[in-house]
Amino acid sequence: MAKTMYVGMIGGTPTHASVTLEAAQEQALTDQRQYLSPDEYETRWDEHSPGKTWRLMQRRRDRSYRFSWTQRAVHAVGSTPEVRTDD
């Protein structure tokens, strides 16, 4: 059975891959928080291309501005064959 992989990106550069969307998004959010404090910034995921691309959005907590996209995204990458380990 084939599985979909989820690849975290910053700009056009892959940063990590995961077997679940949740893990890929959590890693991207963790990476983003190295630069922006969660106390100062509110984040959310936007399903930019349904079932294919999710983009991380942010806004400052102390202002009522709209959310803006960060450079971080998670992409669903086609089906990859499952590796068999039994002989």
N, C-alpha and C positions, 0 to 999 in steps of 0.2 A: 504494500500500500504506500502511496506517495504522500509526502507531507509538505506543507508550506513553511518556508523559513521567513523570519522577519528580520530585516536588516536596518539597524539604526544608522542614520547619516547626519553629518553636519555639513551643510552646503552640498557639494557633490562627492564628499569623501565618506566611505563607509567606516563606522567606528566599532560596531559590534553586530553579532548575529545571535538570534534566539529562536527557539522552537515554538514559543508562545508570544502572542502580541503583548500580553501583560508584562512579561519579562523584558521585552525589547523597550517598551515605553518606560518602565521603571528605571532601566539603565540609562536611557536618554535623559530622563528627568534628574537622576542622580548626577550625571555629567554636567547638566545645565546648572545645577545648584552649586557647583564648584565656583561659579562666577557670580551668581545672584542669590541673595539670601531669601529663603522661603518666608521670612518675616516681612520682607519688603515687597516681594512679588507674588502675585497670584498666577497660577498656571492652569491650563486646561488643554485637552487634546481635541483637535478639529479633524473630523474624518473628511479630508480634502478630496479624495477620490474613493468613493465607497468600496470597502473591501480590499483596497490596494494601497492607499497612502494616508497616513495620519500625521498631522503637523502640530508641533508643540506651540502653544500660544501663551503669551504672558501680558501682564499689566501691573503697574505699581499699585500697591494696596492703598496708599494715601491719596490717590487721585481717582477720579471716576472716568478716566479715558477708556476708550475701547481696547479690546485685546489686540495685540499685534503678533504676527508670526515671528518665531525665532528661526534660526537656520536649522534647527533640529527637526528631523522627521523619521518616521518608521515606514518602511516599504515592505509589502508582502511580495516575496519573490517566488514566482511559479512553484510548481511542484518539484520536489527533489526526491529521488528514489530513496527509500528506506534501506539502510545498510543492514544486511543479514549477518549475524554473528555465529549462527549455528552451521555446522558442516554437514 
